[in-house]
Amino acid sequence: MKRIITFGLFIAFGFTSVAQEKNEKLTDPNWKLKALTGLNLTQATFTNWAAGGRNNISGLAFADASANYSKDRIKWDNRLKLALGGIQYFEDNLQKTDDQIDFQSSFGYGLKKTWYITALAGFRTQFLDGFSFPNDSIRNSAFMAPGYLNLSSGIEFAPNDNFNVFFSPISSKFTFVQDENLANAGAFGVAPAILDDMNAIVTPGEQFRYELGAYARILYNKELMENVNMKSSIELFSNYVNNPQNIDINAELIISMKVNKWLSASIQANLIYDHDITIRNPDIDGDIGGPRTQFKQVIGVGLAYTMKNYREKKK
């Protein structure tokens, strides 16, 4: 795991270092291409420090790329987000701090100036195994465990590049748990294994779950002030068949601040609620777990570079 994270950080730094900013004429003016890559590093050591602390080094590499096409009534938007980071305590094992693969693509046909009939596909998973620290022998996630695929068709309202609302009355959500142990435990809402009286597996756990329901997504971007931008999104899903009142929520807020051409800072917050995911509290003995709100917050300062083939209009 350590080698993979180190390699990921090296690749991201390489892209950031060799990139050269250009504002060239588009070979196809209907395409808008943009990519942001970055690398954040921190290091701390303590010697006879009365307040205490643990020596560590941490890093986070990320990439956020988009490719959007627009011509006449056709609109095709694509976005890929990748993130991989970890913290290494000098006297302990490496721990993962961020791990994300997120791809979304939507294809719309215009009805009026701001309304579209749209088909949307979204996929999410992670690169590496996740563990229940401080016990790093218990794996609680892995690549494609979980993996999520969403296929939806519906109506999209897109008055400008900064605001977008999509609603689908017919949406399919696929959950993959391609890990035998996690599938047998019924992780992430799949059907668990059936055991006999001796706790031997009679029927293995399912590694796939399908849900049919309604899906909604809201995107909102805003320039808060010069060189300070906000991106936000919220996704909602309700399963028609199983407890439709339990709405899955996936929300994200990113505030990015550009210091100069190379240096940047960012604040990222994620909130997830999925009634089918069981969260256990390791600090409570005998906790059987249950659905709980998941929250993640990351503050980063480091190198970042944006490449694009168009000039953004002044707001």
Number of C-alpha atoms within 10 A of each C-alpha: 13 15 8 12 22 16 12 19 23 14 14 21 21 14 17 21 15 9 13 10 12 11 10 10 10 12 8 9 12 13 17 17 17 16 17 17 24 27 29 22 17 13 12 11 12 12 9 7 9 7 6 9 12 14 15 17 16 18 22 27 27 22 21 17 18 18 16 17 16 14 10 8 13 14 17 18 17 18 18 17 18 18 23 25 23 22 22 17 17 12 9 12 13 18 19 22 16 21 21 16 17 16 19 17 18 20 18 21 17 18 12 10 10 12 18 21 18 22 20 21 18 18 17 18 20 21 18 19 15 20 16 14 14 11 9 13 10 11 14 18 22 19 19 19 25 23 20 18 17 18 19 24 22 19 21 26 19 17 12 8 10 13 15 17 17 24 20 22 14 14 24 19 22 15 21 22 27 18 19 15 16 23 24 21 17 21 24 26 21 22 17 19 20 14 14 10 6 6 8 10 13 10 12 17 23 22 24 19 15 12 17 19 18 22 25 20 18 17 18 15 17 15 14 12 9 9 12 16 16 18 16 19 18 18 18 16 24 22 20 14 9 11 10 13 9 14 17 17 19 17 18 18 18 19 19 21 19 18 15 11 11 14 16 21 17 18 15 17 15 17 15 17 18 18 18 16 18 15 17 15 12 13 7 9 7 9 11 10 13 13 13 15 13 14 12 12 13 13 13 18 20 18 23 26 24 18 17 18 19 16 11 7 5 4 6
